[in-house]
Amino acid sequence: MMRNETNDRECIAVIGSMTQAMRAQKALASAAVRAKVIKADSFDETQGCAYAVSYPCAQEANVRSILQHAGVRVRSFSKGGWR
């Protein structure tokens, strides 16, 4: 069985603080988008630790829109690994 790359990949939105990452997760959950808060270890070690939310890459456009409307500032978006 072949993988559908868009559906099986996890993407990451690096947020910053744990509080803002949890706020992002809550906004996404209220829009029925599965997301989890993760520690973004390798984002930028000079600014300390950062937190991110991971979500299905198939939801990328929705996630960007939801977070923008929720007023959550995203430092960066990136493609993650396989689920």
N, C-alpha and C positions, 0 to 999 in steps of 0.2 A: 504494500500500500504506500503510495507516494504522499509526502507531506505537502500541504498547502502552505507555502512560506508565510503568507500574510496572516493566516488564521492561527498558525502554530507558534509564531514568534511573539516574544514579550518585548515591549518597548518600555523605555524609561523616561520619565520627566523629572529632572533634578530640580528640587524645590528650594532646599536650604534648611530651615529649621524643622524640627520634629512637629511643632505646632502647626506650621503652614502645610506640611506634608499630610498631617491628619485632616486638616481642613480640606485639602485637595481630594483626599480619599473619600471624605464625606460627601463632597459635591459630586464626585463621580458616581458614588453609590446611589445617590438620590436620582441620578439619571440612568440607573441600571447598567452602569459600566463597572465590571469587576476590576478592582485595583487593590494593591497592597503596598503598605509603606515599607521601604527597605533603606538600609544604610548605604549611601553612595560613597564607598571607601576611597575610590581613586579619583574623585572629582577634582578637588583642589586642596592639597594638603596644607597650603599656606594659610587657608582660611578656616582650618579646623574641619570637623566632620560635617557632612551635608547629608540630608535625607532626600529620598526620591519616592515616587510612586511608580510601580510597574503595572502595565496594563496590556491587553492584547493589541498588537500592532494594527489589526483590522479596525480598531476604534480610534486610530490616531487623529483623524479630522474631528471626530466628536470630542475627544479629550481636549484638544487645543481650544475648541470653542467653549466647552463647559468651564475649563479653568479660567479662560479669559473673562467670561461672564461672571464668574465667581470672584474675580479680582485676585486670583492667585498668581503671583509672579513666578514664572518658571525660568530657571537659569539656563537650562539646555534640555533638548530632547535627543534621545539616541535610541538605536536599535539594541535590544538585549539579546538574550539567547533563546533557545528552544524551551518550551514548557515541559 
